[in-house]
Amino acid sequence: MDVSSPLKNTDVYSLIQEWQCFLTHLYLVIDNNSQYSTFNLDRFSHCLTHLTLHFYRGIQVSFACLERCLIKLFQLTNFTCQANGSWDLIDGKQWEQLLLKTRIIRFNFKFKLNFTWEIPSILEPFRSSFWLEQRHWYVGCYQDESDTSTIIYSIPRFRIRTLKYPSVEFSHMTTAPSNIEKRFLYSSRINYFSCNMNKLITPVGCRFNQVKSLTLSGSSLLSLNILSSIVDLQQIQYLDVADIHLLLPDELENLIAHTPRVTRLSMKFDPLFIIP
């Protein structure tokens, strides 16, 4: 059952009460603090196997709240959670102790904290034999430049799909072995990739092979050799060069020639440029 859409004039818990004897899957969006304070899923303790909780950004979720919920869901095997919270929410040791008391075999999460901390210290508890050898669960972490927050997430469920480059998000740190990290971070699809060429430091140590939308900004266009070392230009479908201050017509023509799959182009108006 998905109750993520607003249900006006409806008592959701009364509605669910009618199905509690056979409800196995539940996706629940909690968008205000009053719902959070009355949050209780005890009635599904013997039937729920799959649970997704999505807490809106204004709600500060604690580990203790989630622990009270999960410990009573005796049949739960799959748990996904997105939330903002406090330090205890990203304590890998606490999660390990709790998960060992449940039947959960698949755990996906994305937690955001409104402060920054040393990423190696955050990830260290997630490098135990429980996480890496018994469960093969991998975790990534980065600091959000826009609001000085720290984000920790499970791989691959919440891997990055939108990326500003270069930034503190990348190279970010994960607990995954290098071959798995490469597959999920460099060889998987990225929907939106923004590159500030003024900030770029070369040579570049990684290449993103499945970028769909590429936005380039800066004083001038980098050489195609350097761009190709960052992204696979052959895979680009949407190209935005409107924020390049000086882009000569022959440079743009050459770039278009090296991005054969582009179907949408954003650029500054130039009466001298003729689309090839």
C-alpha positions as CSV (number, residue, x, y, z in Angstrom):
1,M,0.0,0.0,0.0
2,D,1.3,3.5,-0.9
3,V,0.0,6.4,1.2
4,S,2.5,8.9,0.0
5,S,-0.2,11.0,-1.7
6,P,-2.2,13.4,0.5
7,L,-5.5,11.9,1.7
8,K,-7.8,14.8,2.6
9,N,-10.4,14.3,5.3
10,T,-9.2,10.7,5.7
11,D,-7.9,9.0,8.9
12,V,-5.1,7.0,7.4
13,Y,-4.6,4.8,10.4
14,S,-8.3,4.0,10.5
15,L,-8.1,3.2,6.8
16,I,-5.1,0.9,7.3
17,Q,-6.8,-0.8,10.2
18,E,-9.2,-2.4,7.8
19,W,-6.3,-4.1,6.0
20,Q,-3.9,-4.8,8.9
21,C,-4.4,-8.5,8.9
22,F,-2.8,-9.0,5.4
23,L,-0.8,-5.8,4.7
24,T,2.8,-6.7,3.8
25,H,4.1,-3.7,2.0
26,L,3.9,-0.1,3.2
27,Y,5.3,3.2,1.8
28,L,4.7,5.9,4.3
29,V,5.5,9.7,4.0
30,I,5.5,11.6,7.2
31,D,5.4,15.3,6.5
32,N,4.8,17.0,9.8
33,N,5.9,16.8,13.4
34,S,2.4,15.9,14.7
35,Q,2.5,12.7,12.6
36,Y,6.0,12.0,13.8
37,S,5.0,12.3,17.4
38,T,2.2,9.8,17.0
39,F,4.1,7.5,14.7
40,N,3.3,3.9,15.6
41,L,3.2,0.7,13.5
42,D,2.7,-1.8,16.2
43,R,-0.5,-3.0,14.7
44,F,1.5,-4.5,11.7
45,S,3.9,-6.4,13.8
46,H,2.9,-9.8,12.5
47,C,2.3,-9.0,8.8
48,L,4.5,-6.2,7.5
49,T,7.5,-7.5,5.4
50,H,8.5,-4.4,3.4
51,L,8.6,-0.9,4.9
52,T,9.7,2.5,3.4
53,L,9.7,5.6,5.5
54,H,10.2,9.0,4.0
55,F,10.4,11.9,6.6
56,Y,10.2,15.4,5.2
57,R,13.1,17.7,5.8
58,G,11.6,19.7,8.6
59,I,11.4,16.7,10.9
60,Q,14.4,15.7,13.0
61,V,14.3,11.9,13.3
62,S,16.1,10.1,16.1
63,F,17.6,6.6,16.1
64,A,15.5,5.8,19.2
65,C,12.3,6.5,17.3
66,L,13.2,4.1,14.5
67,E,14.4,1.5,16.9
68,R,11.1,1.5,18.8
69,C,9.3,1.0,15.4
70,L,11.5,-1.7,13.9
71,I,12.0,-3.9,17.0
72,K,8.3,-4.7,17.0
73,L,7.9,-5.5,13.3
74,F,8.7,-9.2,13.7
75,Q,8.2,-10.1,10.0
76,L,10.1,-7.2,8.5
77,T,12.8,-8.2,6.0
78,N,13.1,-5.0,3.8
79,F,13.5,-1.5,5.3
80,T,14.2,1.8,3.5
81,C,14.4,5.1,5.2
82,Q,15.1,8.8,4.2
83,A,15.4,11.3,7.0
84,N,17.1,14.2,8.6
85,G,18.3,13.7,12.1
86,S,20.9,13.9,14.8
87,W,24.3,12.2,15.3
88,D,22.8,8.9,16.6
89,L,21.1,8.4,13.3
90,I,24.4,7.6,11.5
91,D,26.0,5.5,14.2
92,G,26.9,2.3,12.4
93,K,27.5,0.4,15.6
94,Q,24.0,1.1,16.9
95,W,22.4,0.1,13.7
96,E,24.4,-3.1,13.6
97,Q,23.2,-4.0,17.1
98,L,19.6,-3.3,16.2
99,L,19.6,-5.1,12.9
100,L,21.0,-8.3,14.5
101,K,17.8,-8.3,16.6
102,T,15.5,-8.2,13.5
103,R,14.9,-10.3,10.4
104,I,15.9,-7.5,8.1
105,I,18.0,-8.7,5.2
106,R,17.8,-5.5,3.0
107,F,18.5,-2.1,4.5
108,N,18.6,1.1,2.4
109,F,18.9,4.6,3.8
110,K,19.8,8.2,3.1
111,F,20.3,10.3,6.3
112,K,21.2,14.0,6.4
113,L,22.7,15.8,9.4
114,N,22.8,19.6,9.6
115,F,26.4,19.8,10.5
116,T,29.7,18.6,9.1
117,W,32.0,15.9,10.5
118,E,35.1,14.1,9.4
119,I,33.9,11.6,6.9
120,P,36.4,8.8,7.8
121,S,35.2,8.9,11.4
122,I,31.6,8.6,10.2
123,L,32.3,5.6,7.9
124,E,34.5,3.7,10.3
125,P,31.7,1.8,12.1
126,F,30.3,0.8,8.7
127,R,33.6,-1.1,7.9
128,S,33.0,-3.8,10.4
129,S,32.7,-7.5,9.4
130,F,28.9,-7.2,9.9
131,W,28.6,-4.6,7.2
132,L,31.2,-5.7,4.7
133,E,31.5,-9.4,5.0
134,Q,28.3,-10.7,6.5
135,R,25.8,-8.4,4.8
136,H,27.8,-6.9,1.9
137,W,26.2,-3.5,2.6
138,Y,28.2,-0.5,1.4
139,V,27.8,3.1,2.5
140,G,28.9,6.4,1.0
141,C,29.3,9.8,2.6
142,Y,29.8,13.4,1.5
143,Q,29.3,17.0,2.7
144,D,26.8,19.2,0.9
145,E,28.4,22.5,-0.1
146,S,25.1,24.4,-0.3
147,D,24.0,24.1,3.4
148,T,27.0,22.7,5.3
149,S,25.4,19.3,6.0
150,T,26.6,15.7,6.0
151,I,24.8,13.0,4.0
152,I,25.3,9.3,4.4
153,Y,23.6,6.8,2.2
154,S,23.5,3.2,1.1
155,I,25.0,2.0,-2.2
156,P,23.6,1.4,-4.8
157,R,20.0,2.4,-3.8
158,F,20.8,6.1,-3.1
159,R,23.9,6.5,-5.2
160,I,24.5,10.0,-6.6
161,R,22.6,10.8,-9.7
162,T,23.1,14.6,-9.8
163,L,26.6,15.9,-9.5
164,K,28.4,19.2,-9.5
165,Y,32.1,18.8,-10.5
166,P,34.5,19.5,-9.0
167,S,33.1,19.6,-5.5
168,V,33.5,18.1,-2.1
169,E,30.9,15.5,-3.1
170,F,33.5,14.0,-5.3
171,S,35.8,12.4,-4.7
172,H,33.6,11.4,-1.8
173,M,34.3,8.3,0.3
174,T,32.6,5.0,0.4
175,T,33.1,1.6,2.2
176,A,32.8,-0.3,-1.1
177,P,35.7,-2.2,-2.7
178,S,37.3,-0.2,-5.5
179,N,35.7,-2.4,-8.3
180,I,32.2,-2.0,-6.8
181,E,32.7,1.7,-6.3
182,K,33.8,2.1,-9.9
183,R,30.8,0.3,-11.2
184,F,28.2,2.2,-9.1
185,L,29.8,5.7,-9.3
186,Y,31.6,5.9,-12.6
187,S,29.8,3.4,-14.8
188,S,26.2,3.9,-13.7
189,R,23.9,6.6,-15.1
190,I,24.1,10.2,-13.9
191,N,21.1,12.2,-14.9
192,Y,22.7,15.7,-14.5
193,F,26.3,16.6,-14.5
194,S,27.5,20.2,-14.0
195,C,31.2,21.0,-14.6
196,N,32.7,24.3,-13.6
197,M,35.8,24.4,-15.9
198,N,37.4,27.3,-14.0
199,K,37.7,25.2,-10.9
200,L,38.9,22.0,-12.6
201,I,42.2,20.6,-11.6
202,T,43.9,18.4,-14.2
203,P,44.8,15.7,-14.7
204,V,41.5,14.2,-13.7
205,G,41.6,10.8,-11.9
206,C,38.1,9.5,-12.9
207,R,35.8,9.3,-15.8
208,F,32.0,9.2,-15.8
209,N,30.7,6.9,-18.5
210,Q,26.9,7.3,-18.4
211,V,26.2,11.1,-18.1
212,K,22.8,12.0,-19.7
213,S,22.8,15.8,-19.2
214,L,26.0,17.9,-19.3
215,T,26.2,21.6,-18.2
216,L,29.4,23.4,-18.8
217,S,30.3,26.7,-17.3
218,G,33.5,28.9,-17.0
219,S,35.4,31.5,-18.9
220,S,36.2,29.3,-21.9
221,L,35.8,25.8,-23.2
222,L,38.4,23.2,-22.2
223,S,40.0,21.0,-24.8
224,L,38.0,18.0,-25.9
225,N,40.8,15.7,-24.7
226,I,40.3,17.0,-21.1
227,L,36.5,16.9,-21.3
228,S,36.6,13.4,-22.6
229,S,38.8,12.4,-19.7
230,I,36.0,13.5,-17.3
231,V,32.8,12.3,-19.2
232,D,32.1,10.1,-22.1
233,L,30.9,12.7,-24.6
234,Q,29.4,10.0,-26.8
235,Q,26.6,9.4,-24.2
236,I,25.5,13.0,-23.7
237,Q,21.9,13.7,-24.7
238,Y,21.3,17.2,-23.3
239,L,24.1,19.8,-23.6
240,D,24.1,23.2,-22.0
241,V,26.9,25.7,-22.8
242,A,25.0,28.9,-22.1
243,D,27.3,29.7,-19.1
244,I,30.5,29.6,-21.0
245,H,31.6,33.3,-21.3
246,L,33.7,32.9,-24.4
247,L,32.8,30.1,-26.8
248,L,33.9,30.5,-30.3
249,P,31.7,29.1,-33.1
250,D,34.3,26.6,-34.3
251,E,34.7,25.4,-30.7
252,L,31.0,24.8,-30.4
253,E,30.8,23.1,-33.8
254,N,33.7,20.8,-32.8
255,L,32.0,20.0,-29.4
256,I,28.7,19.1,-31.2
257,A,30.6,16.9,-33.6
258,H,31.9,14.9,-30.6
259,T,28.5,14.6,-28.9
260,P,26.5,12.7,-31.6
261,R,23.6,11.7,-29.3
262,V,22.7,15.2,-28.3
263,T,19.0,16.0,-28.9
264,R,18.8,19.2,-26.9
265,L,21.2,22.1,-26.9
266,S,21.2,25.3,-24.7
267,M,23.5,28.1,-25.8
268,K,23.7,31.9,-26.0
269,F,22.3,33.4,-29.2
270,D,25.0,33.9,-31.8
271,P,23.9,35.0,-35.3
272,L,27.3,33.9,-36.7
273,F,26.8,30.3,-35.6
274,I,25.3,27.8,-38.1
275,I,24.2,24.5,-36.6
276,P,26.0,21.8,-38.5
